[in-house]
C-alpha cells in the first residue's frame, strides 16, 4: 500500500475575529491557492487515491476537498474522527486495515504534530524520528503490512514550495 500523508494548508489564525473555535478555522485564500498548486503537483505525479481520509476540522476537510476535486475523487473522501489533533493512530491504522478490498493508495489529511508522530511511528517504530510536516506538505510511505509500529519506508517528503514548482 502507498500511504500518503498531507498536512492541511494555511488556515486563518486562531485569534482572527469570528474563529474562537479552533475546529472552525478555514483555509486562507493563500492556503487555498497553494493547495491548488499542490493538487496540480499530485496530478503531475499521476497520483490517484482509492480513499481520502480527513480530519473533521474545517481546514483539513477543505484541503481534502481541493485535492479530491482536482483528482476527480470527491466520492472517495471520508471523515475520520481519529485524525483530529491529538487523535489516536491505532484507531486510524485499524480503520484502514478493516477496509475490504484493501486500498492500494490512501491519502490521510490532518494536523501537526499528529502527522509527524504518525510518520515516525510507521517508519522508525519505538525509536523517535524527527519529522516536520509543513502546511500543505506531502509525504509518501510504502507499507507492506500496516501495523502500529515500524512497518513503512519513507519514499519522499515534499514541501509546499517543492510542490509549487512541480504543479
Residue, then its C-alpha position, 0 to 999 in steps of 0.5 A: x500500500x502507498x500511504x500518503x500523508x498531507x498536512x492541511x494548508x494555511x488556515x486563518x489564525x486562531x485569534x482572527x475575529x469570528x474563529x474562537x473555535x479552533x475546529x472552525x478555522x478555514x483555509x486562507x485564500x493563500x492556503x487555498x491557492x497553494x493547495x491548488x498548486x499542490x493538487x496540480x503537483x499530485x496530478x503531475x505525479x499521476x497520483x490517484x487515491x482509492x480513499x481520502x481520509x480527513x480530519x473533521x476540522x474545517x481546514x483539513x476537510x477543505x484541503x481534502x476537498x481541493x485535492x479530491x476535486x482536482x483528482x476527480x475523487x470527491x466520492x472517495x473522501x471520508x471523515x475520520x474522527x481519529x485524525x483530529x489533533x491529538x487523535x489516536x493512530x491505532x484507531x486510524x491504522x485499524x480503520x484502514x486495515x478493516x477496509x475490504x478490498x484493501x486500498x492500494x493508495x490512501x491519502x490521510x489529511x490532518x494536523x501537526x504534530x499528529x502527522x509527524x508522530x504518525x510518520x515516525x511511528x510507521x517508519x522508525x517504530x519505538x525509536x523517535x524520528x524527527x519529522x516536520x510536516x509543513x502546511x500543505x506538505x506531502x509525504x509518501x510511505x510504502x507499507x507492506x503490512x500496516x501495523x502500529x509500529x515500524x512497518x513503512x519506508x519513507x519514499x519522499x517528503x515534499x514541501x509546499x514550495x517543492x510542490x509549487x514548482x512541480x504543479 
